[in-house]
Each structure stands twice: as structure tokens, then as C-alpha cells.
């Protein structure tokens, strides 16, 4: 199957059918930093937040990008 356009985000662990230690590439990371608040699927959104937390913990995401993620999205978050 060929995809005509690059998707904005591909989540490997869709619907918790598998387990993988995820890391986002630069394009995906920037897209999610700018748009995570629009993701309506709560388990998937939670999974993205956890992945970003892990990326900071393992020094795979800058603190600057982490704070941009928080400032863009945390005020819209409805889940703990």
C-alpha cells in the first residue's frame, strides 16, 4: 500500500495492542507540541504525554520543547 501524503502522526501502540518504547521524530514532535490539545482520544493523548515525559527523562527532548508542549497544551488537558 502506498500513501500519497505523509501523515501528521503515526502511533505504534495504537489502542494498546502492543508495547513499544516510542520516540517521536522531529516532525512528529513539533506537530504534537503544536496540536496535542486537539487529540480527542484520551488514551492516545495520555500515551503521547507519557512518551514525551520519557523523552525528557532520557534526554531525548529539550527542556525548551517540553515547556513549549506544556504551555501550548496543558491548560486544555482534562485528564490527570
N, CA, C and O atoms as a Maestro MAE file, in Angstrom:
{
 s_m_m2io_version
 :::
 2.0.0
}

f_m_ct {
 s_m_title
 :::
 protein
 m_atom[320] {
  # First column is atom index #
  i_m_mmod_type
  r_m_x_coord
  r_m_y_coord
  r_m_z_coord
  i_m_residue_number
  s_m_chain_name
  s_m_pdb_residue_name
  s_m_pdb_atom_name
  i_m_atomic_number
  :::
  1 25 0.850 -1.182 0.000 1 A "UNK " " N  " 7
  2 3 0.000 0.000 0.000 1 A "UNK " " CA " 6
  3 2 0.890 1.237 0.000 1 A "UNK " " C  " 6
  4 15 1.835 1.325 0.783 1 A "UNK " " O  " 8
  5 25 0.596 2.164 -0.852 2 A "UNK " " N  " 7
  6 3 1.351 3.395 -0.943 2 A "UNK " " CA " 6
  7 2 0.524 4.545 -0.389 2 A "UNK " " C  " 6
  8 15 -0.673 4.647 -0.654 2 A "UNK " " O  " 8
  9 25 1.172 5.404 0.379 3 A "UNK " " N  " 7
  10 3 0.494 6.554 0.972 3 A "UNK " " CA " 6
  11 2 0.861 7.780 0.148 3 A "UNK " " C  " 6
  12 15 2.038 8.044 -0.101 3 A "UNK " " O  " 8
  13 25 -0.152 8.521 -0.270 4 A "UNK " " N  " 7
  14 3 0.103 9.677 -1.135 4 A "UNK " " CA " 6
  15 2 0.602 10.890 -0.355 4 A "UNK " " C  " 6
  16 15 1.299 11.742 -0.904 4 A "UNK " " O  " 8
  17 25 0.242 10.963 0.924 5 A "UNK " " N  " 7
  18 3 0.682 12.083 1.753 5 A "UNK " " CA " 6
  19 2 1.284 11.551 3.037 5 A "UNK " " C  " 6
  20 15 0.899 10.488 3.525 5 A "UNK " " O  " 8
  21 25 2.219 12.287 3.570 6 A "UNK " " N  " 7
  22 3 2.819 11.914 4.848 6 A "UNK " " CA " 6
  23 2 1.815 12.215 5.957 6 A "UNK " " C  " 6
  24 15 1.312 13.337 6.032 6 A "UNK " " O  " 8
  25 25 1.510 11.249 6.817 7 A "UNK " " N  " 7
  26 3 0.586 11.528 7.928 7 A "UNK " " CA " 6
  27 2 1.245 12.449 8.943 7 A "UNK " " C  " 6
  28 15 2.471 12.503 9.034 7 A "UNK " " O  " 8
  29 25 0.435 13.172 9.704 8 A "UNK " " N  " 7
  30 3 0.965 14.058 10.737 8 A "UNK " " CA " 6
  31 2 1.611 13.268 11.863 8 A "UNK " " C  " 6
  32 15 2.661 13.656 12.374 8 A "UNK " " O  " 8
  33 25 0.990 12.161 12.250 9 A "UNK " " N  " 7
  34 3 1.467 11.364 13.382 9 A "UNK " " CA " 6
  35 2 1.153 9.891 13.116 9 A "UNK " " C  " 6
  36 15 0.092 9.555 12.588 9 A "UNK " " O  " 8
  37 25 2.083 9.029 13.486 10 A "UNK " " N  " 7
  38 3 1.850 7.583 13.474 10 A "UNK " " CA " 6
  39 2 2.181 7.075 14.868 10 A "UNK " " C  " 6
  40 15 3.318 7.199 15.324 10 A "UNK " " O  " 8
  41 25 1.186 6.500 15.550 11 A "UNK " " N  " 7
  42 3 1.403 5.953 16.886 11 A "UNK " " CA " 6
  43 2 1.489 4.439 16.781 11 A "UNK " " C  " 6
  44 15 0.540 3.782 16.350 11 A "UNK " " O  " 8
  45 25 2.623 3.893 17.173 12 A "UNK " " N  " 7
  46 3 2.877 2.462 17.045 12 A "UNK " " CA " 6
  47 2 1.978 1.648 17.959 12 A "UNK " " C  " 6
  48 15 1.545 0.559 17.583 12 A "UNK " " O  " 8
  49 25 1.695 2.141 19.128 13 A "UNK " " N  " 7
  50 3 0.949 1.392 20.137 13 A "UNK " " CA " 6
  51 2 -0.548 1.677 20.046 13 A "UNK " " C  " 6
  52 15 -1.204 1.807 21.079 13 A "UNK " " O  " 8
  53 25 -1.091 1.776 18.869 14 A "UNK " " N  " 7
  54 3 -2.485 2.126 18.673 14 A "UNK " " CA " 6
  55 2 -3.406 1.191 19.451 14 A "UNK " " C  " 6
  56 15 -3.291 -0.030 19.353 14 A "UNK " " O  " 8
  57 25 -4.310 1.771 20.217 15 A "UNK " " N  " 7
  58 3 -5.309 1.050 21.013 15 A "UNK " " CA " 6
  59 2 -4.720 0.014 21.966 15 A "UNK " " C  " 6
  60 15 -5.385 -0.961 22.316 15 A "UNK " " O  " 8
  61 25 -3.478 0.222 22.383 16 A "UNK " " N  " 7
  62 3 -2.811 -0.670 23.330 16 A "UNK " " CA " 6
  63 2 -2.736 -2.117 22.860 16 A "UNK " " C  " 6
  64 15 -2.796 -3.030 23.684 16 A "UNK " " O  " 8
  65 25 -2.610 -2.345 21.578 17 A "UNK " " N  " 7
  66 3 -2.486 -3.707 21.061 17 A "UNK " " CA " 6
  67 2 -1.062 -4.238 21.154 17 A "UNK " " C  " 6
  68 15 -0.841 -5.434 20.964 17 A "UNK " " O  " 8
  69 25 -0.135 -3.411 21.428 18 A "UNK " " N  " 7
  70 3 1.250 -3.853 21.533 18 A "UNK " " CA " 6
  71 2 2.008 -2.930 22.454 18 A "UNK " " C  " 6
  72 15 1.463 -1.948 22.958 18 A "UNK " " O  " 8
  73 25 3.257 -3.246 22.669 19 A "UNK " " N  " 7
  74 3 4.072 -2.386 23.512 19 A "UNK " " CA " 6
  75 2 5.352 -2.070 22.775 19 A "UNK " " C  " 6
  76 15 6.006 -2.959 22.229 19 A "UNK " " O  " 8
  77 25 5.696 -0.830 22.765 20 A "UNK " " N  " 7
  78 3 6.956 -0.393 22.172 20 A "UNK " " CA " 6
  79 2 7.417 0.852 22.916 20 A "UNK " " C  " 6
  80 15 6.595 1.657 23.354 20 A "UNK " " O  " 8
  81 25 8.694 1.008 23.056 21 A "UNK " " N  " 7
  82 3 9.224 2.228 23.647 21 A "UNK " " CA " 6
  83 2 9.295 3.259 22.530 21 A "UNK " " C  " 6
  84 15 10.169 3.205 21.665 21 A "UNK " " O  " 8
  85 25 8.363 4.191 22.568 22 A "UNK " " N  " 7
  86 3 8.200 5.166 21.492 22 A "UNK " " CA " 6
  87 2 9.107 6.369 21.673 22 A "UNK " " C  " 6
  88 15 9.403 6.785 22.793 22 A "UNK " " O  " 8
  89 25 9.536 6.911 20.560 23 A "UNK " " N  " 7
  90 3 10.191 8.204 20.481 23 A "UNK " " CA " 6
  91 2 9.663 8.852 19.220 23 A "UNK " " C  " 6
  92 15 9.480 8.187 18.200 23 A "UNK " " O  " 8
  93 25 9.420 10.150 19.290 24 A "UNK " " N  " 7
  94 3 8.905 10.865 18.127 24 A "UNK " " CA " 6
  95 2 10.048 11.448 17.317 24 A "UNK " " C  " 6
  96 15 11.029 11.938 17.877 24 A "UNK " " O  " 8
  97 25 9.922 11.395 15.995 25 A "UNK " " N  " 7
  98 3 10.898 12.089 15.163 25 A "UNK " " CA " 6
  99 2 10.633 13.593 15.273 25 A "UNK " " C  " 6
  100 15 9.625 14.007 15.845 25 A "UNK " " O  " 8
  101 25 11.520 14.389 14.736 26 A "UNK " " N  " 7
  102 3 11.439 15.847 14.899 26 A "UNK " " CA " 6
  103 2 10.138 16.427 14.351 26 A "UNK " " C  " 6
  104 15 9.532 17.288 14.990 26 A "UNK " " O  " 8
  105 25 9.698 15.967 13.173 27 A "UNK " " N  " 7
  106 3 8.465 16.496 12.579 27 A "UNK " " CA " 6
  107 2 7.244 16.143 13.429 27 A "UNK " " C  " 6
  108 15 6.385 16.990 13.677 27 A "UNK " " O  " 8
  109 25 7.175 14.891 13.870 28 A "UNK " " N  " 7
  110 3 6.050 14.452 14.701 28 A "UNK " " CA " 6
  111 2 6.047 15.207 16.025 28 A "UNK " " C  " 6
  112 15 5.001 15.655 16.495 28 A "UNK " " O  " 8
  113 25 7.222 15.340 16.613 29 A "UNK " " N  " 7
  114 3 7.326 16.057 17.887 29 A "UNK " " CA " 6
  115 2 6.799 17.476 17.754 29 A "UNK " " C  " 6
  116 15 6.014 17.924 18.590 29 A "UNK " " O  " 8
  117 25 7.212 18.180 16.732 30 A "UNK " " N  " 7
  118 3 6.758 19.562 16.559 30 A "UNK " " CA " 6
  119 2 5.259 19.632 16.303 30 A "UNK " " C  " 6
  120 15 4.576 20.520 16.813 30 A "UNK " " O  " 8
  121 25 4.751 18.694 15.513 31 A "UNK " " N  " 7
  122 3 3.309 18.672 15.247 31 A "UNK " " CA " 6
  123 2 2.530 18.447 16.544 31 A "UNK " " C  " 6
  124 15 1.533 19.126 16.790 31 A "UNK " " O  " 8
  125 25 2.973 17.510 17.368 32 A "UNK " " N  " 7
  126 3 2.264 17.229 18.614 32 A "UNK " " CA " 6
  127 2 2.402 18.364 19.618 32 A "UNK " " C  " 6
  128 15 1.449 18.661 20.340 32 A "UNK " " O  " 8
  129 25 3.554 19.000 19.680 33 A "UNK " " N  " 7
  130 3 3.722 20.151 20.568 33 A "UNK " " CA " 6
  131 2 2.705 21.231 20.209 33 A "UNK " " C  " 6
  132 15 2.138 21.877 21.089 33 A "UNK " " O  " 8
  133 25 2.482 21.420 18.921 34 A "UNK " " N  " 7
  134 3 1.554 22.453 18.465 34 A "UNK " " CA " 6
  135 2 0.087 22.032 18.534 34 A "UNK " " C  " 6
  136 15 -0.791 22.892 18.610 34 A "UNK " " O  " 8
  137 25 -0.201 20.717 18.510 35 A "UNK " " N  " 7
  138 3 -1.583 20.277 18.309 35 A "UNK " " CA " 6
  139 2 -2.102 19.210 19.262 35 A "UNK " " C  " 6
  140 15 -3.211 18.716 19.061 35 A "UNK " " O  " 8
  141 25 -1.361 18.841 20.271 36 A "UNK " " N  " 7
  142 3 -1.803 17.760 21.152 36 A "UNK " " CA " 6
  143 2 -3.175 18.033 21.749 36 A "UNK " " C  " 6
  144 15 -3.957 17.102 21.940 36 A "UNK " " O  " 8
  145 25 -3.476 19.264 22.041 37 A "UNK " " N  " 7
  146 3 -4.767 19.618 22.661 37 A "UNK " " CA " 6
  147 2 -5.969 19.244 21.782 37 A "UNK " " C  " 6
  148 15 -7.089 19.143 22.281 37 A "UNK " " O  " 8
  149 25 -5.746 19.042 20.496 38 A "UNK " " N  " 7
  150 3 -6.841 18.689 19.589 38 A "UNK " " CA " 6
  151 2 -7.083 17.182 19.498 38 A "UNK " " C  " 6
  152 15 -8.053 16.751 18.875 38 A "UNK " " O  " 8
  153 25 -6.218 16.381 20.109 39 A "UNK " " N  " 7
  154 3 -6.381 14.930 20.086 39 A "UNK " " CA " 6
  155 2 -7.511 14.562 21.047 39 A "UNK " " C  " 6
  156 15 -7.396 14.796 22.250 39 A "UNK " " O  " 8
  157 25 -8.585 13.997 20.539 40 A "UNK " " N  " 7
  158 3 -9.770 13.731 21.363 40 A "UNK " " CA " 6
  159 2 -9.766 12.353 22.016 40 A "UNK " " C  " 6
  160 15 -10.495 12.135 22.983 40 A "UNK " " O  " 8
  161 25 -8.975 11.434 21.520 41 A "UNK " " N  " 7
  162 3 -8.894 10.095 22.097 41 A "UNK " " CA " 6
  163 2 -8.041 10.164 23.369 41 A "UNK " " C  " 6
  164 15 -6.822 10.322 23.288 41 A "UNK " " O  " 8
  165 25 -8.667 10.046 24.529 42 A "UNK " " N  " 7
  166 3 -7.979 10.237 25.804 42 A "UNK " " CA " 6
  167 2 -6.850 9.232 26.021 42 A "UNK " " C  " 6
  168 15 -5.753 9.652 26.391 42 A "UNK " " O  " 8
  169 25 -7.053 7.925 25.812 43 A "UNK " " N  " 7
  170 3 -5.923 7.001 25.998 43 A "UNK " " CA " 6
  171 2 -4.741 7.305 25.072 43 A "UNK " " C  " 6
  172 15 -3.589 7.195 25.491 43 A "UNK " " O  " 8
  173 25 -5.011 7.679 23.839 44 A "UNK " " N  " 7
  174 3 -3.921 8.015 22.922 44 A "UNK " " CA " 6
  175 2 -3.213 9.297 23.354 44 A "UNK " " C  " 6
  176 15 -1.987 9.387 23.289 44 A "UNK " " O  " 8
  177 25 -3.983 10.281 23.793 45 A "UNK " " N  " 7
  178 3 -3.393 11.536 24.258 45 A "UNK " " CA " 6
  179 2 -2.522 11.283 25.490 45 A "UNK " " C  " 6
  180 15 -1.428 11.834 25.610 45 A "UNK " " O  " 8
  181 25 -3.016 10.447 26.401 46 A "UNK " " N  " 7
  182 3 -2.251 10.097 27.594 46 A "UNK " " CA " 6
  183 2 -0.959 9.394 27.201 46 A "UNK " " C  " 6
  184 15 0.093 9.654 27.785 46 A "UNK " " O  " 8
  185 25 -1.033 8.513 26.223 47 A "UNK " " N  " 7
  186 3 0.139 7.803 25.720 47 A "UNK " " CA " 6
  187 2 1.168 8.792 25.160 47 A "UNK " " C  " 6
  188 15 2.369 8.625 25.373 47 A "UNK " " O  " 8
  189 25 0.707 9.804 24.456 48 A "UNK " " N  " 7
  190 3 1.611 10.817 23.907 48 A "UNK " " CA " 6
  191 2 2.279 11.594 25.036 48 A "UNK " " C  " 6
  192 15 3.487 11.828 24.998 48 A "UNK " " O  " 8
  193 25 1.497 11.998 26.046 49 A "UNK " " N  " 7
  194 3 2.083 12.703 27.195 49 A "UNK " " CA " 6
  195 2 3.166 11.850 27.859 49 A "UNK " " C  " 6
  196 15 4.242 12.353 28.182 49 A "UNK " " O  " 8
  197 25 2.886 10.569 28.062 50 A "UNK " " N  " 7
  198 3 3.874 9.669 28.689 50 A "UNK " " CA " 6
  199 2 5.128 9.530 27.834 50 A "UNK " " C  " 6
  200 15 6.244 9.494 28.352 50 A "UNK " " O  " 8
  201 25 4.937 9.455 26.538 51 A "UNK " " N  " 7
  202 3 6.085 9.347 25.647 51 A "UNK " " CA " 6
  203 2 6.949 10.594 25.742 51 A "UNK " " C  " 6
  204 15 8.174 10.494 25.799 51 A "UNK " " O  " 8
  205 25 6.331 11.760 25.761 52 A "UNK " " N  " 7
  206 3 7.094 12.995 25.915 52 A "UNK " " CA " 6
  207 2 7.818 13.033 27.266 52 A "UNK " " C  " 6
  208 15 8.972 13.456 27.339 52 A "UNK " " O  " 8
  209 25 7.149 12.594 28.325 53 A "UNK " " N  " 7
  210 3 7.793 12.560 29.644 53 A "UNK " " CA " 6
  211 2 9.030 11.666 29.611 53 A "UNK " " C  " 6
  212 15 10.077 12.024 30.150 53 A "UNK " " O  " 8
  213 25 8.903 10.505 28.978 54 A "UNK " " N  " 7
  214 3 10.043 9.591 28.851 54 A "UNK " " CA " 6
  215 2 11.164 10.217 28.028 54 A "UNK " " C  " 6
  216 15 12.341 10.050 28.347 54 A "UNK " " O  " 8
  217 25 10.802 10.931 26.981 55 A "UNK " " N  " 7
  218 3 11.813 11.563 26.147 55 A "UNK " " CA " 6
  219 2 12.603 12.603 26.928 55 A "UNK " " C  " 6
  220 15 13.810 12.741 26.729 55 A "UNK " " O  " 8
  221 25 11.935 13.336 27.814 56 A "UNK " " N  " 7
  222 3 12.639 14.303 28.658 56 A "UNK " " CA " 6
  223 2 13.528 13.555 29.651 56 A "UNK " " C  " 6
  224 15 14.688 13.915 29.853 56 A "UNK " " O  " 8
  225 25 12.976 12.518 30.262 57 A "UNK " " N  " 7
  226 3 13.710 11.741 31.259 57 A "UNK " " CA " 6
  227 2 15.000 11.164 30.675 57 A "UNK " " C  " 6
  228 15 16.030 11.153 31.348 57 A "UNK " " O  " 8
  229 25 14.953 10.688 29.434 58 A "UNK " " N  " 7
  230 3 16.117 10.087 28.798 58 A "UNK " " CA " 6
  231 2 16.902 11.079 27.941 58 A "UNK " " C  " 6
  232 15 17.717 10.693 27.103 58 A "UNK " " O  " 8
  233 25 16.639 12.351 28.168 59 A "UNK " " N  " 7
  234 3 17.365 13.428 27.484 59 A "UNK " " CA " 6
  235 2 17.244 13.338 25.966 59 A "UNK " " C  " 6
  236 15 18.210 13.582 25.243 59 A "UNK " " O  " 8
  237 25 16.051 12.986 25.490 60 A "UNK " " N  " 7
  238 3 15.787 12.891 24.058 60 A "UNK " " CA " 6
  239 2 14.875 14.017 23.580 60 A "UNK " " C  " 6
  240 15 14.486 14.071 22.414 60 A "UNK " " O  " 8
  241 25 14.546 14.908 24.500 61 A "UNK " " N  " 7
  242 3 13.723 16.083 24.179 61 A "UNK " " CA " 6
  243 2 14.263 17.233 25.021 61 A "UNK " " C  " 6
  244 15 14.563 17.062 26.203 61 A "UNK " " O  " 8
  245 25 14.381 18.378 24.417 62 A "UNK " " N  " 7
  246 3 14.924 19.517 25.160 62 A "UNK " " CA " 6
  247 2 13.898 20.051 26.169 62 A "UNK " " C  " 6
  248 15 12.689 19.924 25.977 62 A "UNK " " O  " 8
  249 25 14.400 20.633 27.214 63 A "UNK " " N  " 7
  250 3 13.531 21.259 28.218 63 A "UNK " " CA " 6
  251 2 12.742 22.399 27.572 63 A "UNK " " C  " 6
  252 15 11.588 22.640 27.927 63 A "UNK " " O  " 8
  253 25 13.360 23.086 26.637 64 A "UNK " " N  " 7
  254 3 12.669 24.164 25.918 64 A "UNK " " CA " 6
  255 2 11.435 23.628 25.198 64 A "UNK " " C  " 6
  256 15 10.367 24.235 25.268 64 A "UNK " " O  " 8
  257 25 11.574 22.490 24.504 65 A "UNK " " N  " 7
  258 3 10.424 21.898 23.816 65 A "UNK " " CA " 6
  259 2 9.392 21.373 24.810 65 A "UNK " " C  " 6
  260 15 8.190 21.464 24.562 65 A "UNK " " O  " 8
  261 25 9.859 20.820 25.943 66 A "UNK " " N  " 7
  262 3 8.939 20.342 26.989 66 A "UNK " " CA " 6
  263 2 8.070 21.498 27.493 66 A "UNK " " C  " 6
  264 15 6.854 21.349 27.620 66 A "UNK " " O  " 8
  265 25 8.679 22.633 27.776 67 A "UNK " " N  " 7
  266 3 7.903 23.775 28.260 67 A "UNK " " CA " 6
  267 2 6.984 24.340 27.181 67 A "UNK " " C  " 6
  268 15 5.908 24.852 27.489 67 A "UNK " " O  " 8
  269 25 7.396 24.251 25.930 68 A "UNK " " N  " 7
  270 3 6.513 24.670 24.839 68 A "UNK " " CA " 6
  271 2 5.313 23.728 24.747 68 A "UNK " " C  " 6
  272 15 4.187 24.175 24.529 68 A "UNK " " O  " 8
  273 25 5.552 22.422 24.915 69 A "UNK " " N  " 7
  274 3 4.467 21.443 24.959 69 A "UNK " " CA " 6
  275 2 3.501 21.781 26.092 69 A "UNK " " C  " 6
  276 15 2.286 21.805 25.892 69 A "UNK " " O  " 8
  277 25 4.038 22.038 27.270 70 A "UNK " " N  " 7
  278 3 3.186 22.360 28.415 70 A "UNK " " CA " 6
  279 2 2.402 23.647 28.194 70 A "UNK " " C  " 6
  280 15 1.195 23.688 28.433 70 A "UNK " " O  " 8
  281 25 3.069 24.683 27.745 71 A "UNK " " N  " 7
  282 3 2.381 25.976 27.590 71 A "UNK " " CA " 6
  283 2 1.326 25.939 26.483 71 A "UNK " " C  " 6
  284 15 0.324 26.649 26.567 71 A "UNK " " O  " 8
  285 25 1.535 25.131 25.460 72 A "UNK " " N  " 7
  286 3 0.567 25.031 24.366 72 A "UNK " " CA " 6
  287 2 -0.617 24.137 24.687 72 A "UNK " " C  " 6
  288 15 -1.698 24.327 24.129 72 A "UNK " " O  " 8
  289 25 -0.440 23.156 25.583 73 A "UNK " " N  " 7
  290 3 -1.446 22.105 25.709 73 A "UNK " " CA " 6
  291 2 -1.979 21.842 27.116 73 A "UNK " " C  " 6
  292 15 -3.113 21.386 27.258 73 A "UNK " " O  " 8
  293 25 -1.206 22.112 28.142 74 A "UNK " " N  " 7
  294 3 -1.613 21.704 29.483 74 A "UNK " " CA " 6
  295 2 -2.896 22.387 29.943 74 A "UNK " " C  " 6
  296 15 -3.712 21.758 30.615 74 A "UNK " " O  " 8
  297 25 -3.089 23.628 29.605 75 A "UNK " " N  " 7
  298 3 -4.298 24.339 30.053 75 A "UNK " " CA " 6
  299 2 -5.579 23.756 29.444 75 A "UNK " " C  " 6
  300 15 -6.675 24.011 29.943 75 A "UNK " " O  " 8
  301 25 -5.440 22.980 28.375 76 A "UNK " " N  " 7
  302 3 -6.603 22.353 27.735 76 A "UNK " " CA " 6
  303 2 -6.818 20.908 28.178 76 A "UNK " " C  " 6
  304 15 -7.822 20.286 27.828 76 A "UNK " " O  " 8
  305 25 -5.870 20.379 28.951 77 A "UNK " " N  " 7
  306 3 -5.932 18.981 29.351 77 A "UNK " " CA " 6
  307 2 -7.025 18.761 30.379 77 A "UNK " " C  " 6
  308 15 -7.177 19.541 31.319 77 A "UNK " " O  " 8
  309 25 -7.790 17.684 30.190 78 A "UNK " " N  " 7
  310 3 -8.913 17.366 31.098 78 A "UNK " " CA " 6
  311 2 -8.611 16.156 31.971 78 A "UNK " " C  " 6
  312 15 -9.358 15.876 32.909 78 A "UNK " " O  " 8
  313 25 -7.536 15.436 31.685 79 A "UNK " " N  " 7
  314 3 -7.190 14.223 32.428 79 A "UNK " " CA " 6
  315 2 -5.954 14.466 33.283 79 A "UNK " " C  " 6
  316 15 -5.123 15.323 32.981 79 A "UNK " " O  " 8
  317 25 -5.854 13.678 34.371 80 A "UNK " " N  " 7
  318 3 -4.673 13.784 35.215 80 A "UNK " " CA " 6
  319 2 -3.498 13.146 34.530 80 A "UNK " " C  " 6
  320 15 -2.397 13.129 35.080 80 A "UNK " " O  " 8
  :::
 }
 m_bond[319] {
  # First column is bond index #
  i_m_from
  i_m_to
  i_m_order
  :::
  1 1 2 1
  2 2 3 1
  3 3 4 2
  4 3 5 1
  5 5 6 1
  6 6 7 1
  7 7 8 2
  8 7 9 1
  9 9 10 1
  10 10 11 1
  11 11 12 2
  12 11 13 1
  13 13 14 1
  14 14 15 1
  15 15 16 2
  16 15 17 1
  17 17 18 1
  18 18 19 1
  19 19 20 2
  20 19 21 1
  21 21 22 1
  22 22 23 1
  23 23 24 2
  24 23 25 1
  25 25 26 1
  26 26 27 1
  27 27 28 2
  28 27 29 1
  29 29 30 1
  30 30 31 1
  31 31 32 2
  32 31 33 1
  33 33 34 1
  34 34 35 1
  35 35 36 2
  36 35 37 1
  37 37 38 1
  38 38 39 1
  39 39 40 2
  40 39 41 1
  41 41 42 1
  42 42 43 1
  43 43 44 2
  44 43 45 1
  45 45 46 1
  46 46 47 1
  47 47 48 2
  48 47 49 1
  49 49 50 1
  50 50 51 1
  51 51 52 2
  52 51 53 1
  53 53 54 1
  54 54 55 1
  55 55 56 2
  56 55 57 1
  57 57 58 1
  58 58 59 1
  59 59 60 2
  60 59 61 1
  61 61 62 1
  62 62 63 1
  63 63 64 2
  64 63 65 1
  65 65 66 1
  66 66 67 1
  67 67 68 2
  68 67 69 1
  69 69 70 1
  70 70 71 1
  71 71 72 2
  72 71 73 1
  73 73 74 1
  74 74 75 1
  75 75 76 2
  76 75 77 1
  77 77 78 1
  78 78 79 1
  79 79 80 2
  80 79 81 1
  81 81 82 1
  82 82 83 1
  83 83 84 2
  84 83 85 1
  85 85 86 1
  86 86 87 1
  87 87 88 2
  88 87 89 1
  89 89 90 1
  90 90 91 1
  91 91 92 2
  92 91 93 1
  93 93 94 1
  94 94 95 1
  95 95 96 2
  96 95 97 1
  97 97 98 1
  98 98 99 1
  99 99 100 2
  100 99 101 1
  101 101 102 1
  102 102 103 1
  103 103 104 2
  104 103 105 1
  105 105 106 1
  106 106 107 1
  107 107 108 2
  108 107 109 1
  109 109 110 1
  110 110 111 1
  111 111 112 2
  112 111 113 1
  113 113 114 1
  114 114 115 1
  115 115 116 2
  116 115 117 1
  117 117 118 1
  118 118 119 1
  119 119 120 2
  120 119 121 1
  121 121 122 1
  122 122 123 1
  123 123 124 2
  124 123 125 1
  125 125 126 1
  126 126 127 1
  127 127 128 2
  128 127 129 1
  129 129 130 1
  130 130 131 1
  131 131 132 2
  132 131 133 1
  133 133 134 1
  134 134 135 1
  135 135 136 2
  136 135 137 1
  137 137 138 1
  138 138 139 1
  139 139 140 2
  140 139 141 1
  141 141 142 1
  142 142 143 1
  143 143 144 2
  144 143 145 1
  145 145 146 1
  146 146 147 1
  147 147 148 2
  148 147 149 1
  149 149 150 1
  150 150 151 1
  151 151 152 2
  152 151 153 1
  153 153 154 1
  154 154 155 1
  155 155 156 2
  156 155 157 1
  157 157 158 1
  158 158 159 1
  159 159 160 2
  160 159 161 1
  161 161 162 1
  162 162 163 1
  163 163 164 2
  164 163 165 1
  165 165 166 1
  166 166 167 1
  167 167 168 2
  168 167 169 1
  169 169 170 1
  170 170 171 1
  171 171 172 2
  172 171 173 1
  173 173 174 1
  174 174 175 1
  175 175 176 2
  176 175 177 1
  177 177 178 1
  178 178 179 1
  179 179 180 2
  180 179 181 1
  181 181 182 1
  182 182 183 1
  183 183 184 2
  184 183 185 1
  185 185 186 1
  186 186 187 1
  187 187 188 2
  188 187 189 1
  189 189 190 1
  190 190 191 1
  191 191 192 2
  192 191 193 1
  193 193 194 1
  194 194 195 1
  195 195 196 2
  196 195 197 1
  197 197 198 1
  198 198 199 1
  199 199 200 2
  200 199 201 1
  201 201 202 1
  202 202 203 1
  203 203 204 2
  204 203 205 1
  205 205 206 1
  206 206 207 1
  207 207 208 2
  208 207 209 1
  209 209 210 1
  210 210 211 1
  211 211 212 2
  212 211 213 1
  213 213 214 1
  214 214 215 1
  215 215 216 2
  216 215 217 1
  217 217 218 1
  218 218 219 1
  219 219 220 2
  220 219 221 1
  221 221 222 1
  222 222 223 1
  223 223 224 2
  224 223 225 1
  225 225 226 1
  226 226 227 1
  227 227 228 2
  228 227 229 1
  229 229 230 1
  230 230 231 1
  231 231 232 2
  232 231 233 1
  233 233 234 1
  234 234 235 1
  235 235 236 2
  236 235 237 1
  237 237 238 1
  238 238 239 1
  239 239 240 2
  240 239 241 1
  241 241 242 1
  242 242 243 1
  243 243 244 2
  244 243 245 1
  245 245 246 1
  246 246 247 1
  247 247 248 2
  248 247 249 1
  249 249 250 1
  250 250 251 1
  251 251 252 2
  252 251 253 1
  253 253 254 1
  254 254 255 1
  255 255 256 2
  256 255 257 1
  257 257 258 1
  258 258 259 1
  259 259 260 2
  260 259 261 1
  261 261 262 1
  262 262 263 1
  263 263 264 2
  264 263 265 1
  265 265 266 1
  266 266 267 1
  267 267 268 2
  268 267 269 1
  269 269 270 1
  270 270 271 1
  271 271 272 2
  272 271 273 1
  273 273 274 1
  274 274 275 1
  275 275 276 2
  276 275 277 1
  277 277 278 1
  278 278 279 1
  279 279 280 2
  280 279 281 1
  281 281 282 1
  282 282 283 1
  283 283 284 2
  284 283 285 1
  285 285 286 1
  286 286 287 1
  287 287 288 2
  288 287 289 1
  289 289 290 1
  290 290 291 1
  291 291 292 2
  292 291 293 1
  293 293 294 1
  294 294 295 1
  295 295 296 2
  296 295 297 1
  297 297 298 1
  298 298 299 1
  299 299 300 2
  300 299 301 1
  301 301 302 1
  302 302 303 1
  303 303 304 2
  304 303 305 1
  305 305 306 1
  306 306 307 1
  307 307 308 2
  308 307 309 1
  309 309 310 1
  310 310 311 1
  311 311 312 2
  312 311 313 1
  313 313 314 1
  314 314 315 1
  315 315 316 2
  316 315 317 1
  317 317 318 1
  318 318 319 1
  319 319 320 2
  :::
 }
}
